[in-house]
Amino acid sequence: MFTGLIRDIGDVIGYHDHKLRIKSTHKAKLGDSIAVNGVCLTVIDVHQDGFTVEVADETRRIVPPEKFQGRVHIEPAMQMNDRFEGHIVQGHIDAVGTVRTLTKGENAVEFVIGVSPDALRYIVPKGSVAIDGVSLTVNDVYDDAFRLTIIPHTLHETLMHTYRIGTKVNIETDMFARYIEHILSRRNGAHNGLSWADVDAMSMSF
């Protein structure tokens, strides 16, 4: 489990035979779970300057190769004695979105990110979403996109200041929204889903 708070910015120095080698200041151990741009991966080798993780077939089917190139967000899995911040992030990518617009304000940047309707149904206004592993709050949800407000601290501490129109991003939707809909749809024998108000009210009860 992760919290969506980025602990390091790593550099991909090799990606071959499904193995991703990353240069990082984080001191990983063999078998550790580490989120790389929001993707939960397992450490299979440790080096003096970083570590190597393996990328499974299912991950490669969902995540575009450019998300495993250049600089990447790094977050080690949360430990039992860690302070819980951000929100519950599993490291399971639900969809890949695209930055549509960037609007600079006085002390923040507004991002509008386009995404498929299948993923959008689990993105709730004022709820949580992980973008490339970064825990963020959703401001508005539209028919085929959603809006985020990124404050200067987040821009400075993550790679989001490098994003441009057309940048692809890994999206993990709210875990509670997915679980609640799945449980209720099976219980009721229907698959029509829930409204945003339904999911928001249920998530707030946890």
ChimeraX attribute file (.defattr): number of C-alpha atoms within 10 A of each C-alpha:
attribute: neighborCount
match mode: 1-to-1
recipient: residues
	/A:1	16
	/A:2	25
	/A:3	22
	/A:4	28
	/A:5	23
	/A:6	24
	/A:7	14
	/A:8	17
	/A:9	21
	/A:10	21
	/A:11	18
	/A:12	19
	/A:13	15
	/A:14	15
	/A:15	17
	/A:16	9
	/A:17	8
	/A:18	12
	/A:19	16
	/A:20	21
	/A:21	24
	/A:22	27
	/A:23	19
	/A:24	19
	/A:25	15
	/A:26	17
	/A:27	12
	/A:28	20
	/A:29	15
	/A:30	13
	/A:31	13
	/A:32	16
	/A:33	22
	/A:34	23
	/A:35	26
	/A:36	26
	/A:37	29
	/A:38	30
	/A:39	27
	/A:40	26
	/A:41	23
	/A:42	19
	/A:43	20
	/A:44	18
	/A:45	17
	/A:46	17
	/A:47	14
	/A:48	10
	/A:49	11
	/A:50	20
	/A:51	22
	/A:52	23
	/A:53	24
	/A:54	17
	/A:55	20
	/A:56	12
	/A:57	9
	/A:58	8
	/A:59	14
	/A:60	12
	/A:61	9
	/A:62	13
	/A:63	21
	/A:64	14
	/A:65	10
	/A:66	10
	/A:67	20
	/A:68	22
	/A:69	15
	/A:70	12
	/A:71	17
	/A:72	25
	/A:73	24
	/A:74	29
	/A:75	27
	/A:76	22
	/A:77	20
	/A:78	17
	/A:79	10
	/A:80	7
	/A:81	6
	/A:82	8
	/A:83	9
	/A:84	13
	/A:85	11
	/A:86	17
	/A:87	21
	/A:88	19
	/A:89	28
	/A:90	21
	/A:91	27
	/A:92	18
	/A:93	23
	/A:94	17
	/A:95	17
	/A:96	20
	/A:97	21
	/A:98	19
	/A:99	20
	/A:100	18
	/A:101	15
	/A:102	17
	/A:103	10
	/A:104	11
	/A:105	11
	/A:106	6
	/A:107	10
	/A:108	16
	/A:109	19
	/A:110	16
	/A:111	22
	/A:112	23
	/A:113	26
	/A:114	22
	/A:115	20
	/A:116	14
	/A:117	12
	/A:118	11
	/A:119	19
	/A:120	19
	/A:121	20
	/A:122	27
	/A:123	27
	/A:124	25
	/A:125	18
	/A:126	14
	/A:127	21
	/A:128	24
	/A:129	26
	/A:130	28
	/A:131	22
	/A:132	28
	/A:133	32
	/A:134	27
	/A:135	23
	/A:136	20
	/A:137	20
	/A:138	18
	/A:139	17
	/A:140	16
	/A:141	19
	/A:142	12
	/A:143	11
	/A:144	14
	/A:145	20
	/A:146	22
	/A:147	21
	/A:148	21
	/A:149	21
	/A:150	19
	/A:151	14
	/A:152	12
	/A:153	10
	/A:154	18
	/A:155	15
	/A:156	11
	/A:157	15
	/A:158	20
	/A:159	17
	/A:160	19
	/A:161	13
	/A:162	9
	/A:163	14
	/A:164	14
	/A:165	13
	/A:166	13
	/A:167	15
	/A:168	21
	/A:169	27
	/A:170	25
	/A:171	28
	/A:172	27
	/A:173	25
	/A:174	23
	/A:175	17
	/A:176	18
	/A:177	22
	/A:178	16
	/A:179	14
	/A:180	16
	/A:181	20
	/A:182	15
	/A:183	11
	/A:184	14
	/A:185	15
	/A:186	10
	/A:187	10
	/A:188	8
	/A:189	9
	/A:190	10
	/A:191	12
	/A:192	8
	/A:193	16
	/A:194	17
	/A:195	12
	/A:196	17
	/A:197	11
	/A:198	14
	/A:199	23
	/A:200	19
	/A:201	10
	/A:202	13
	/A:203	17
	/A:204	9
	/A:205	6
	/A:206	6
